[in-house]
């Protein structure tokens, strides 16, 4: 058991989130994983995803969803929270998938699916962030704000306006060009909706 724990500690140096397949490849068998989990030394944070009890793994729910749906994109409320925008919190992971893709079944975490038929919605303004050593696709700040206006019936107009106000008030770092906001608003066909708010905040 000590050897298994040592292997897991070595793996956690590369990433605080340990995949089951990596643990098995390192010589930690299934019974050892089960035993360490029961003893509280290892925490199962998702399907085939673990972290050591004394390690703080960042955003394991985002990693879990991204690992199981690598073509999906973390959007809306989850992206706002990731970027530290606004005062609202996400009680579920907001995941964007193509219209024709099957609906995934998650026991954990809770997932809110948003569909899009636009191919550009999966590339334009989509960033890849390394979270706990794993690649996670998340919409950028400006793309996220535009998405909130597009899906204001889902997230609420007040969420979209708060995010835009924070962006326009330069609370997200050095003030950047509004070019991307305009570009994404046209791409997502919400330019007319956003324009009055943007003009009022200038």
Helices and strands as residue ranges (DSSP letters): H 2-14, E 18-19, H 20-25, H 30-38, E 42-46, E 49-52, H 60-68, E 73-74, H 76-83, E 93-98, E 111-116, G 119-122, E 126-131, E 134-139, H 141-150, H 152-155, H 157-168, H 179-187, H 191-201
